[in-house]
């Protein structure tokens, strides 16, 4: 129970110190999903379900790719 309350307290502190950035990030993310869904439905003529899946999965895949690239890049920059 103590660990859980510590996690919630830490999350609360992060939220309180970054309210504006978190709100803008959430709004940007929702906008990204909406734009990606709309573009896929209009350009690729796919169903809403497929467009929604791609709009969520693709940014996550890009994030993983960026993390791997950044780790590799940083390891090469130090040498």
C-alpha positions, 0 to 999 in steps of 0.5 A: 500500500505504501508503494502505491501511495508513493507512486500516486504522490509522485505522479501528482507532483509530476502533474502539478509541475507540468499541467500546461505541458501535459494538457497540450500534449494530450490535446496534440495527441488527440489531434494527431489521432483525428488527423491520421484517421481522417487522412487514412479514411480519405486517402487510403479508403480504409474503414474507421477501425483500421484507420484508428488502429493505425493512428494508435499503433504507428506513433507507438512504433515510431517512438520505439524506433526513435528510442532505438535510434537515439540510443545507437546515435548516443553510443556512436557520439561518445566514441 
